[in-house]
Amino acid sequence: MRIVVAGGGLIGTRHIAHVLDHRGFDLVGVIDPDPKVRAAAPGASFDCIEAVDVPVDGIIIATPTDLHATNAETAAERGWHMVIEKPVASTLEQAHSIVSAVERAGVVALVGHHRRYHPKVRALKELLDTGQIGATVLASMIWAVRKPDEYFDVPWRAGRAGSPIMINLVHELDLLRYLFGDLIHVSGFGSSALRGQGRIESGGVTLGFANGTVATLAFADTSPSPWGFEAGTGENPNIGTTNQDMLWITGTKGAISFPSLTLWGEAKDWSQAAQPSKISCAEGVPLVAQLEHFADVVAGRAAPLIDARDATKTLAATLQIEAALMGEPV
């Protein structure tokens, strides 16, 4: 499958590496307006989608979020299938525009909520769906890191767009949506007390799901800790690995912690101590699994795990959280 990658930033370079390393894919170009990025690109490079003059089957859009809609619409017009990095867009209007464009063109548009592809997430999803801890009741999640000071040398990261809500929390929220379904309630409190910038840097959120599950989500990008998806799973080479749990779920028959996949059961009520056991699962790289899934969907061998329409629901929920934490009407 012939792939171009649009965007040579942090995530774009990871996509480029995975495409180059996979025998089922051929990197035919890198798209970026920065001449330095193009000069460093392996093989052909272009300054915009319109300039691409080689045959392309699919594009990975890893540009700034506010450019996703324009790039996706242009790619759809060219008949290219696509993987759009998360979030699908900056606004719901842009997201709906993407959905309309790809459905009109009849092309595949997956969105890069790649945690859904993690083998431990898939194992957790199967465990919950098969009722091994009964009906889910509560969930508690922590994502806490300290981003280095130089991260904020890029001007936009010091403003609202640089909040971990849209950059990082969108991943956690999509994971919870994947596990528990539709969201029906959002409330919370956010803080910018430490860096004092025009952005929410930490906060706590209470989420209510249609299936009755209540979840809490605490987050910060000002606090070094062992708790977070990347630290716990080791899936991001840019973040130190701790192998510590960061998500705890209770049900009517037991409980489980993630990513250790420690299952707690055999207790009928509070008079008995729950007993732990470990769930095993295969290893795998989520971004590679996402790439392979992309090829399967394009070939008609699989249904999308998360397409642009579903990702729009995650965006809507994330925007709700952002509004709640900014003290705006939800």
Residue frames relative to the residue before (quaternion, step in Angstrom):
aa qw qx qy qz dx dy dz
M 1.0000 0.0000 0.0000 0.0000 0.00 0.00 0.00
R 0.3261 -0.7720 0.5210 0.1622 3.57 -0.74 1.11
I 0.0750 -0.8379 0.5386 -0.0463 3.55 -0.54 1.26
V 0.1033 -0.7192 0.6779 0.1119 3.52 -1.24 0.66
V 0.2308 -0.7489 0.6055 0.1389 3.56 -1.15 0.67
A 0.1849 -0.7728 0.6007 0.0879 3.56 -0.78 1.07
G 0.7648 0.2836 -0.2455 0.5239 3.56 -0.54 1.20
G 0.0879 -0.8315 0.5484 0.0082 3.55 -0.57 1.18
G 0.3396 0.7534 -0.4904 0.2766 3.57 1.08 0.75
L 0.8317 -0.2191 0.1508 0.4873 3.56 -1.26 -0.47
I 0.7507 0.3733 -0.2220 0.4978 3.58 0.75 -1.01
G 0.6038 0.5752 -0.3570 0.4208 3.58 1.08 -0.69
T 0.6598 0.5057 -0.3171 0.4564 3.58 0.97 -0.80
R 0.6137 0.5251 -0.3530 0.4724 3.59 1.10 -0.57
H 0.6392 0.5109 -0.3275 0.4724 3.59 0.97 -0.80
I 0.6358 0.5360 -0.3296 0.4470 3.58 0.93 -0.90
A 0.6652 0.5104 -0.3052 0.4515 3.58 0.89 -0.92
H 0.6787 0.4900 -0.3009 0.4570 3.59 0.91 -0.86
V 0.6288 0.5148 -0.3398 0.4734 3.60 1.02 -0.73
L 0.6620 0.5134 -0.3065 0.4520 3.58 0.92 -0.89
D 0.7144 0.4769 -0.2515 0.4460 3.58 1.02 -0.81
H 0.6769 0.5120 -0.2825 0.4471 3.59 1.22 -0.39
R 0.4477 -0.7255 0.4625 0.2436 3.57 -0.76 1.06
G 0.6647 0.5292 -0.3068 0.4289 3.58 1.16 -0.49
F 0.7399 0.3625 -0.1982 0.5309 3.57 1.29 -0.11
D 0.1860 -0.7624 0.6133 0.0894 3.52 -1.22 0.66
L 0.2782 -0.7538 0.5719 0.1649 3.59 -0.60 1.12
V 0.0915 -0.8341 0.5438 0.0129 3.57 -0.43 1.22
G 0.8293 -0.0667 0.0209 0.5544 3.59 1.21 0.00
V 0.2141 -0.7211 0.6420 0.1482 3.51 -1.37 0.44
I 0.1848 -0.7886 0.5820 0.0728 3.56 -0.90 0.99
D 0.2782 0.7371 -0.5803 0.2065 3.58 -0.77 1.03
P 0.4541 -0.7036 0.4698 0.2791 3.62 -0.92 0.82
D 0.6088 0.5703 -0.3493 0.4268 3.61 1.22 -0.39
P 0.4305 -0.7235 0.4724 0.2609 3.63 -0.58 1.09
K 0.6247 0.5456 -0.3461 0.4385 3.61 1.06 -0.67
V 0.6399 0.5100 -0.3200 0.4776 3.57 1.02 -0.79
R 0.6637 0.5042 -0.3077 0.4590 3.56 0.93 -0.89
A 0.6463 0.5316 -0.3234 0.4417 3.58 1.00 -0.80
A 0.7117 0.4428 -0.2491 0.4851 3.57 1.11 -0.70
A 0.5024 0.6854 -0.4130 0.3276 3.59 1.25 -0.24
P 0.4375 -0.6684 0.5260 0.2918 3.58 -1.07 0.69
G 0.8237 0.1525 -0.1196 0.5329 3.59 -0.57 1.07
A 0.8186 -0.2490 0.1908 0.4812 3.54 -1.23 -0.58
S 0.0321 -0.7863 0.6168 0.0186 3.56 -1.17 0.63
F 0.1270 -0.7890 0.6008 0.0187 3.53 -1.18 0.71
D 0.4672 -0.7027 0.4607 0.2751 3.57 -1.12 0.61
C 0.7951 0.0441 -0.0387 0.6036 3.61 1.24 -0.22
I 0.6707 -0.5030 0.3554 0.4133 3.57 -1.25 0.36
E 0.6427 0.5531 -0.3256 0.4184 3.57 0.97 -0.87
A 0.6732 0.5222 -0.2940 0.4332 3.60 1.13 -0.61
V 0.5011 0.6661 -0.4302 0.3466 3.60 1.21 -0.29
D 0.0450 -0.8312 0.5532 -0.0326 3.57 -0.64 1.15
V 0.5725 0.5342 -0.4023 0.4743 3.57 1.13 0.67
P 0.6014 -0.5620 0.4053 0.3978 3.63 -1.14 0.46
V 0.0471 -0.8040 0.5918 -0.0339 3.58 -0.90 1.01
D 0.2536 -0.7508 0.5898 0.1552 3.57 -1.04 0.80
G 0.8229 -0.0318 0.0658 0.5635 3.56 0.97 -0.83
I 0.2230 -0.7625 0.5957 0.1183 3.52 -1.26 0.51
I 0.2226 -0.7136 0.6441 0.1622 3.54 -1.18 0.67
I 0.1888 -0.8019 0.5622 0.0727 3.57 -0.52 1.21
A 0.0796 0.8023 -0.5781 0.1254 3.55 -0.32 1.33
T 0.3098 0.7535 -0.5023 0.2897 3.54 1.06 0.86
P 0.6853 -0.4025 0.3502 0.4957 3.63 -1.21 -0.04
T 0.6328 -0.6050 0.3365 0.3469 3.56 -1.00 0.89
D 0.6760 0.5104 -0.3187 0.4255 3.59 0.94 -0.78
L 0.6548 0.4762 -0.3173 0.4938 3.59 1.29 -0.06
H 0.4225 0.7375 -0.4540 0.2673 3.60 1.23 -0.17
A 0.6785 0.5127 -0.3110 0.4244 3.59 0.80 -0.99
T 0.6705 0.4953 -0.3023 0.4624 3.58 0.83 -0.97
N 0.6907 0.4788 -0.2836 0.4617 3.58 0.87 -0.93
A 0.6564 0.5092 -0.3160 0.4583 3.58 0.96 -0.82
E 0.6541 0.5098 -0.3166 0.4604 3.58 0.94 -0.83
T 0.6565 0.4990 -0.3106 0.4727 3.59 0.98 -0.83
A 0.6485 0.5101 -0.3152 0.4689 3.58 0.97 -0.82
A 0.6386 0.5268 -0.3250 0.4573 3.58 0.99 -0.82
E 0.6363 0.5309 -0.3236 0.4567 3.57 1.01 -0.82
R 0.6894 0.4505 -0.2698 0.4990 3.58 1.14 -0.61
G 0.5169 -0.6781 0.3930 0.3443 3.57 1.30 0.04
W 0.4488 0.6951 -0.4483 0.3383 3.57 1.21 0.44
H 0.3853 -0.6548 0.5957 0.2608 3.54 -1.10 0.75
M 0.1171 -0.8455 0.5207 0.0130 3.60 -1.06 0.58
V 0.1884 -0.6744 0.6931 0.1712 3.45 -1.46 0.39
I 0.1524 -0.7897 0.5915 0.0564 3.57 -0.68 1.14
E 0.4558 -0.6769 0.4952 0.2979 3.58 -0.79 0.95
K 0.5213 -0.6293 0.4765 0.3242 3.54 -1.24 0.48
P 0.5720 -0.2269 -0.7882 0.0133 1.59 -2.10 1.30
V 0.6890 -0.5017 0.3114 0.4203 3.57 -1.18 0.47
A 0.7849 -0.0967 0.0926 0.6049 3.61 1.08 -0.70
S 0.6103 -0.5578 0.4151 0.3796 3.56 -1.32 0.06
T 0.7944 0.1569 -0.0549 0.5842 3.56 1.12 -0.73
L 0.6140 -0.5418 0.4167 0.3948 3.55 -1.25 0.36
E 0.6021 0.5597 -0.3632 0.4386 3.59 1.04 -0.68
Q 0.6630 0.4883 -0.2993 0.4821 3.58 0.96 -0.86
A 0.6425 0.5307 -0.3246 0.4475 3.59 0.97 -0.83
H 0.6575 0.4962 -0.3093 0.4751 3.58 0.93 -0.87
S 0.6188 0.5436 -0.3375 0.4557 3.58 1.09 -0.70
I 0.6339 0.5184 -0.3221 0.4751 3.58 1.04 -0.78
V 0.6471 0.5243 -0.3188 0.4524 3.57 0.88 -0.95
S 0.6631 0.5049 -0.3039 0.4615 3.59 0.90 -0.91
A 0.6750 0.5156 -0.2985 0.4353 3.58 0.90 -0.94
V 0.7151 0.4444 -0.2764 0.4634 3.59 0.82 -0.92
E 0.6493 0.4987 -0.3306 0.4694 3.59 1.02 -0.67
R 0.6266 0.5273 -0.3323 0.4678 3.56 1.09 -0.69
A 0.7169 0.4383 -0.2416 0.4853 3.58 1.01 -0.85
G 0.3798 -0.7490 0.4661 0.2783 3.59 1.22 -0.36
V 0.4907 0.6472 -0.4426 0.3802 3.57 1.09 0.70
V 0.5398 -0.6032 0.4829 0.3339 3.55 -1.28 0.44
A 0.0107 0.7817 -0.6235 0.0119 3.58 -1.01 0.85
L 0.0567 -0.7803 0.6227 -0.0089 3.55 -0.28 1.29
V 0.2553 -0.7479 0.5894 0.1677 3.57 -1.23 0.42
G 0.5208 -0.7404 0.3648 0.2179 3.51 -0.89 1.10
H 0.2389 0.7127 -0.6112 0.2476 3.56 0.67 1.08
H 0.0649 -0.8982 0.4342 0.0240 3.49 0.71 1.23
R 0.4985 0.6528 -0.4467 0.3546 3.60 1.17 -0.16
R 0.5523 0.6054 -0.3954 0.4149 3.58 1.16 -0.44
Y 0.6922 0.4804 -0.2700 0.4661 3.58 1.18 -0.54
H 0.4780 0.6728 -0.4527 0.3376 3.59 1.22 -0.18
P 0.5216 -0.6704 0.4154 0.3255 3.63 -0.78 0.94
K 0.6546 0.4981 -0.3291 0.4638 3.61 1.04 -0.63
V 0.6119 0.5186 -0.3495 0.4843 3.58 1.11 -0.58
R 0.6455 0.5109 -0.3259 0.4649 3.58 0.95 -0.83
A 0.6452 0.5100 -0.3183 0.4715 3.60 1.02 -0.78
L 0.6455 0.5121 -0.3139 0.4718 3.58 1.01 -0.82
K 0.6406 0.5296 -0.3187 0.4557 3.57 0.95 -0.88
E 0.6648 0.4970 -0.3034 0.4679 3.59 0.91 -0.89
L 0.6392 0.5329 -0.3240 0.4499 3.58 0.98 -0.84
L 0.6788 0.4742 -0.2917 0.4787 3.59 0.94 -0.86
D 0.6826 0.5090 -0.2924 0.4353 3.57 0.90 -0.95
T 0.7071 0.4309 -0.2619 0.4956 3.59 1.12 -0.57
G 0.5365 -0.6994 0.3630 0.3020 3.57 1.27 0.30
Q 0.3043 0.7953 -0.4905 0.1854 3.59 1.12 0.45
I 0.7390 0.2592 -0.2278 0.5787 3.61 1.21 -0.27
G 0.5983 -0.5698 0.3524 0.4395 3.57 1.25 0.37
A 0.7275 -0.3346 0.3025 0.5169 3.56 -1.17 -0.58
T 0.4538 -0.6942 0.4785 0.2883 3.58 -0.85 0.92
V 0.2217 -0.7913 0.5648 0.0756 3.54 -1.05 0.89
L 0.8171 -0.0100 0.0764 0.5714 3.56 0.66 -1.16
A 0.0157 -0.7588 0.6491 0.0504 3.53 -1.31 0.44
S 0.0544 -0.7820 0.6206 0.0194 3.54 -1.09 0.77
M 0.0353 -0.8144 0.5777 -0.0423 3.56 -0.78 1.08
I 0.1031 -0.7639 0.6337 0.0650 3.55 -1.17 0.72
W 0.0338 0.7383 -0.6735 0.0089 3.54 -1.10 0.84
A 0.1956 0.7904 -0.5509 0.1833 3.58 -0.31 1.24
V 0.1060 0.7645 -0.6231 0.1266 3.54 -0.73 1.18
R 0.2725 -0.6995 0.6052 0.2648 3.54 -1.31 -0.02
K 0.2675 -0.7566 0.5770 0.1517 3.54 -0.57 1.17
P 0.5152 -0.6631 0.4378 0.3212 3.61 -0.91 0.85
D 0.6493 -0.5519 0.3556 0.3839 3.56 -1.14 0.63
E 0.6584 0.5307 -0.3215 0.4260 3.60 0.97 -0.79
Y 0.4843 0.6510 -0.4325 0.3931 3.58 1.24 -0.30
F 0.7340 0.4342 -0.2232 0.4722 3.56 1.05 -0.79
D 0.3964 0.7003 -0.4894 0.3361 3.58 1.24 0.32
V 0.5891 0.5064 -0.3611 0.5158 3.58 1.25 -0.40
P 0.4854 -0.7417 0.3630 0.2872 3.61 -0.33 1.24
W 0.6840 0.5099 -0.3228 0.4099 3.61 0.81 -0.90
R 0.6052 0.5848 -0.3611 0.4017 3.60 1.14 -0.50
A 0.6328 0.5260 -0.3349 0.4590 3.59 1.23 -0.32
G 0.6680 0.4813 -0.2943 0.4853 3.58 1.28 -0.16
R 0.8024 -0.3089 0.2091 0.4659 3.53 -1.33 -0.16
A 0.6542 0.5315 -0.3184 0.4337 3.58 0.99 -0.82
G 0.6789 0.4944 -0.2900 0.4588 3.58 1.22 -0.40
S 0.3942 0.7181 -0.4801 0.3137 3.56 1.27 0.18
P 0.5308 -0.6316 0.4510 0.3406 3.60 -1.04 0.63
I 0.4714 0.6814 -0.4540 0.3277 3.61 1.20 -0.21
M 0.7792 0.3289 -0.1794 0.5024 3.58 0.68 -1.10
I 0.6764 0.4987 -0.2993 0.4518 3.60 1.12 -0.55
N 0.8264 0.2104 -0.0605 0.5188 3.57 0.84 -1.00
L 0.6875 0.5104 -0.2987 0.4215 3.57 0.79 -1.02
V 0.5457 0.6165 -0.3967 0.4059 3.58 1.17 -0.54
H 0.6141 0.5384 -0.3416 0.4651 3.60 1.12 -0.64
E 0.6784 0.4931 -0.2975 0.4562 3.57 0.86 -0.99
L 0.6587 0.5147 -0.3072 0.4548 3.55 0.98 -0.87
D 0.6491 0.5012 -0.3291 0.4681 3.58 0.97 -0.77
L 0.6127 0.5403 -0.3499 0.4586 3.58 1.05 -0.70
L 0.6716 0.4826 -0.3003 0.4754 3.59 0.92 -0.87
R 0.6211 0.5230 -0.3388 0.4752 3.61 1.03 -0.72
Y 0.6426 0.5309 -0.3162 0.4531 3.57 0.98 -0.86
L 0.7149 0.4569 -0.2513 0.4658 3.57 0.99 -0.86
F 0.8373 0.2569 -0.0765 0.4766 3.59 0.86 -0.99
G 0.5650 -0.6412 0.3806 0.3533 3.62 1.18 -0.13
D 0.8284 -0.2661 0.1753 0.4607 3.53 -1.28 -0.46
L 0.3679 -0.7249 0.5543 0.1787 3.51 -1.11 0.89
I 0.1012 -0.8247 0.5554 0.0354 3.61 -0.88 0.92
H 0.7939 0.1775 -0.1118 0.5707 3.63 1.23 -0.19
V 0.0007 0.7769 -0.6293 0.0221 3.54 -1.10 0.86
S 0.1938 0.7405 -0.6362 0.0964 3.57 -1.02 0.82
G 0.1970 0.8074 -0.5405 0.1307 3.57 -1.15 0.43
F 0.3005 -0.7192 0.5946 0.1970 3.51 -1.39 -0.10
G 0.1205 -0.8040 0.5804 0.0469 3.56 -0.98 0.89
S 0.1909 -0.7874 0.5806 0.0797 3.55 -1.22 0.57
S 0.0769 -0.7568 0.6448 0.0744 3.54 -1.28 0.55
A 0.2304 0.8532 -0.4448 0.1451 3.55 1.25 0.57
L 0.7136 0.4947 -0.2784 0.4105 3.61 0.97 -0.73
R 0.7804 0.2853 -0.1698 0.5299 3.59 0.67 -1.02
G 0.3076 -0.8090 0.4626 0.1921 3.57 1.23 -0.36
Q 0.4382 0.6865 -0.4654 0.3466 3.56 1.16 0.55
G 0.6179 -0.5669 0.3959 0.3743 3.57 -1.27 0.17
R 0.5798 0.5506 -0.3679 0.4746 3.53 0.87 0.99
I 0.4549 -0.6198 0.5514 0.3239 3.54 -1.22 0.49
E 0.1428 -0.8259 0.5434 0.0471 3.58 -0.70 1.09
S 0.7865 0.0461 -0.0360 0.6148 3.58 1.25 -0.34
G 0.1606 0.8067 -0.5581 0.1095 3.55 -1.18 0.40
G 0.2799 -0.7216 0.6022 0.1956 3.48 -1.40 0.02
V 0.1207 -0.8046 0.5813 0.0097 3.55 -0.94 0.96
T 0.1749 -0.7363 0.6416 0.1250 3.55 -1.13 0.74
L 0.1025 -0.8111 0.5758 -0.0052 3.55 -0.79 1.10
G 0.1312 -0.7729 0.6158 0.0788 3.54 -1.04 0.82
F 0.1952 -0.7979 0.5645 0.0820 3.58 -0.85 0.98
A 0.6407 -0.5675 0.3652 0.3662 3.54 -1.17 0.64
N 0.6677 0.4995 -0.3123 0.4551 3.61 1.11 -0.54
G 0.6358 -0.5634 0.3151 0.4231 3.59 1.30 0.11
T 0.5097 0.6475 -0.4227 0.3771 3.59 1.25 -0.17
V 0.1565 -0.7516 0.6343 0.0905 3.56 -1.07 0.83
A 0.0487 -0.8165 0.5751 -0.0146 3.58 -0.80 1.04
T 0.1762 -0.7385 0.6360 0.1377 3.53 -1.24 0.56
L 0.0900 -0.7907 0.6055 0.0057 3.53 -1.06 0.83
A 0.0653 -0.7887 0.6114 -0.0011 3.57 -0.61 1.18
F 0.0180 0.8235 -0.5633 0.0652 3.57 -0.86 0.95
A 0.0978 0.7720 -0.6261 0.0487 3.55 -1.27 0.46
D 0.1589 -0.7557 0.6171 0.1511 3.56 -1.18 0.55
T 0.5786 0.5603 -0.3662 0.4660 3.56 1.26 0.61
S 0.7228 0.4473 -0.1924 0.4904 3.58 1.28 -0.09
P 0.2710 -0.7650 0.5565 0.1779 3.63 -0.37 1.14
S 0.1416 0.7899 -0.5805 0.1381 3.57 -0.77 1.00
P 0.5368 -0.6181 0.4562 0.3489 3.59 -1.25 0.19
W 0.6606 0.5595 -0.2788 0.4157 3.58 1.31 -0.21
G 0.4641 0.6188 -0.5276 0.3512 3.51 -0.71 1.16
F 0.6469 -0.5394 0.3574 0.4035 3.57 -1.13 0.53
E 0.6910 0.4861 -0.2932 0.4476 3.57 0.79 -1.02
A 0.6725 0.4881 -0.2984 0.4696 3.59 0.93 -0.90
G 0.6948 0.5047 -0.2777 0.4305 3.55 0.93 -0.89
T 0.7687 0.3535 -0.1806 0.5014 3.56 1.01 -0.83
G 0.3645 -0.7410 0.4881 0.2826 3.59 1.16 -0.51
E 0.4097 0.7633 -0.4371 0.2418 3.58 1.22 0.28
N 0.7274 0.3724 -0.2361 0.5257 3.62 1.18 -0.36
P 0.3762 -0.7652 0.4726 0.2228 3.61 -0.49 1.14
N 0.6398 0.5406 -0.3244 0.4396 3.59 1.23 -0.33
I 0.7187 0.3743 -0.2217 0.5424 3.60 1.29 -0.17
G 0.5133 -0.6836 0.4329 0.2861 3.56 -0.84 1.02
T 0.3876 -0.7358 0.5191 0.1973 3.55 -1.05 0.87
T 0.0998 -0.8064 0.5818 0.0340 3.59 -0.93 0.96
N 0.2816 -0.7885 0.4914 0.2396 3.60 1.25 -0.47
Q 0.4578 0.6744 -0.4543 0.3594 3.58 1.12 0.64
D 0.5413 -0.6148 0.4639 0.3375 3.57 -1.13 0.63
M 0.0899 -0.8008 0.5910 0.0381 3.56 -1.18 0.65
L 0.7377 0.2832 -0.1898 0.5828 3.59 1.32 0.00
W 0.0439 -0.7870 0.6150 -0.0222 3.54 -0.86 1.06
I 0.0660 -0.8102 0.5819 -0.0237 3.58 -0.77 1.10
T 0.1271 -0.7784 0.6095 0.0803 3.57 -0.95 0.87
G 0.0969 -0.7834 0.6121 0.0479 3.52 -1.23 0.61
T 0.6995 -0.4796 0.3286 0.4157 3.57 -1.27 -0.01
K 0.7544 0.3384 -0.2038 0.5242 3.61 1.24 -0.26
G 0.8108 -0.0832 0.0832 0.5733 3.60 1.20 -0.16
A 0.3465 -0.7159 0.5657 0.2178 3.54 -1.27 -0.39
I 0.1022 -0.7835 0.6085 0.0733 3.55 -1.28 0.30
S 0.1999 -0.7534 0.6124 0.1319 3.55 -1.16 0.67
F 0.1935 -0.7850 0.5871 0.0412 3.54 -1.15 0.81
P 0.5917 -0.1235 -0.7930 -0.0770 1.61 -2.10 1.40
S 0.4198 0.7126 -0.4842 0.2857 3.63 1.15 0.15
L 0.2476 -0.7860 0.5155 0.2350 3.57 1.27 -0.48
T 0.2565 0.7467 -0.5537 0.2646 3.53 0.89 1.06
L 0.1826 -0.8000 0.5690 0.0533 3.54 -0.56 1.24
W 0.1436 -0.7879 0.5967 0.0512 3.57 -0.84 1.04
G 0.1761 0.8030 -0.5458 0.1621 3.57 -0.63 1.11
E 0.6778 0.5378 -0.3686 0.3398 3.54 -1.38 -0.43
A 0.6061 0.5023 -0.3923 0.4759 3.62 1.14 0.45
K 0.3175 -0.7750 0.5178 0.1743 3.58 -0.63 1.13
D 0.7843 -0.0678 0.0635 0.6134 3.59 1.12 -0.67
W 0.7579 -0.4232 0.2488 0.4296 3.60 -1.28 -0.09
S 0.5573 0.6001 -0.4004 0.4110 3.59 1.23 -0.06
Q 0.7217 0.3797 -0.2225 0.5343 3.58 1.27 -0.28
A 0.4153 -0.6967 0.5283 0.2511 3.57 -1.10 0.70
A 0.4342 -0.6802 0.5265 0.2676 3.57 -0.87 0.97
Q 0.2772 -0.7723 0.5567 0.1297 3.56 -1.05 0.83
P 0.3580 -0.7674 0.4924 0.2009 3.61 -0.89 0.90
S 0.0497 0.7417 -0.6689 -0.0060 3.51 -1.31 0.53
K 0.3977 -0.7289 0.5123 0.2192 3.57 -1.18 0.53
I 0.2833 -0.7229 0.6078 0.1664 3.54 -1.11 0.84
S 0.2411 -0.7780 0.5637 0.1373 3.59 -0.81 0.96
C 0.0298 0.7847 -0.6192 0.0039 3.55 -1.21 0.49
A 0.6343 -0.5467 0.3937 0.3792 3.55 -1.28 0.32
E 0.4777 -0.6259 0.5252 0.3229 3.55 -1.32 0.29
G 0.1756 0.7872 -0.5819 0.1045 3.56 -1.25 0.31
V 0.3866 -0.6940 0.5597 0.2358 3.56 -1.28 0.47
P 0.4559 -0.7338 0.4222 0.2746 3.62 -0.45 1.15
L 0.6743 0.4943 -0.3177 0.4473 3.62 0.86 -0.85
V 0.6316 0.5037 -0.3298 0.4884 3.58 1.10 -0.63
A 0.6421 0.5125 -0.3198 0.4719 3.59 0.97 -0.83
Q 0.6293 0.5284 -0.3285 0.4657 3.58 1.05 -0.75
L 0.6415 0.5266 -0.3108 0.4631 3.57 1.00 -0.86
E 0.6756 0.4820 -0.2890 0.4773 3.58 0.92 -0.90
H 0.6254 0.5255 -0.3294 0.4736 3.58 1.06 -0.74
F 0.5934 0.5709 -0.3471 0.4488 3.58 1.05 -0.77
A 0.6738 0.4845 -0.2921 0.4753 3.58 0.88 -0.94
D 0.6477 0.5227 -0.3170 0.4547 3.59 1.00 -0.81
V 0.6586 0.4972 -0.3150 0.4689 3.59 0.96 -0.82
V 0.6431 0.5197 -0.3219 0.4612 3.59 0.93 -0.87
A 0.7114 0.4490 -0.2473 0.4808 3.59 1.02 -0.84
G 0.5134 -0.6686 0.4055 0.3535 3.59 1.26 -0.09
R 0.4924 0.6799 -0.4149 0.3508 3.57 1.25 0.32
A 0.7953 0.1499 -0.0661 0.5837 3.60 1.24 -0.29
A 0.4281 -0.6475 0.5595 0.2906 3.53 -1.30 0.42
P 0.6007 -0.5916 0.3848 0.3757 3.63 -1.03 0.67
L 0.4124 -0.6896 0.5373 0.2562 3.56 -0.99 0.86
I 0.7632 -0.1290 0.0464 0.6314 3.57 1.17 -0.63
D 0.1088 -0.8031 0.5853 0.0236 3.56 -0.56 1.21
A 0.7524 -0.4035 0.2652 0.4481 3.57 -1.32 0.02
R 0.6398 0.5296 -0.3361 0.4440 3.59 1.00 -0.72
D 0.6767 0.4671 -0.2937 0.4875 3.61 0.91 -0.85
A 0.6491 0.5259 -0.3169 0.4490 3.58 0.99 -0.82
T 0.5704 0.5807 -0.3823 0.4374 3.58 1.17 -0.48
K 0.6143 0.5337 -0.3465 0.4666 3.60 1.11 -0.61
T 0.6365 0.5048 -0.3265 0.4831 3.58 1.03 -0.74
L 0.6316 0.5258 -0.3286 0.4654 3.58 1.00 -0.80
A 0.6483 0.5248 -0.3210 0.4486 3.59 0.91 -0.92
A 0.6715 0.4889 -0.2963 0.4715 3.58 0.94 -0.87
T 0.6477 0.5168 -0.3185 0.4603 3.59 1.01 -0.79
L 0.6410 0.5077 -0.3167 0.4808 3.58 1.02 -0.76
Q 0.5966 0.5486 -0.3520 0.4681 3.58 1.12 -0.63
I 0.6620 0.4988 -0.2977 0.4736 3.56 0.93 -0.92
E 0.6398 0.5282 -0.3267 0.4526 3.57 0.92 -0.89
A 0.6624 0.4995 -0.3051 0.4676 3.59 0.92 -0.89
A 0.6542 0.5211 -0.3167 0.4473 3.58 0.93 -0.89
L 0.7146 0.4530 -0.2591 0.4658 3.58 0.91 -0.90
M 0.6598 0.4719 -0.3032 0.5000 3.58 1.23 -0.41
G 0.4916 -0.6774 0.4202 0.3505 3.58 1.29 -0.06
E 0.4785 0.6572 -0.4342 0.3881 3.55 1.22 0.55
P 0.6408 -0.5084 0.3808 0.4312 3.62 -1.19 0.32
V 0.3117 -0.7542 0.5523 0.1703 3.57 -0.94 0.91
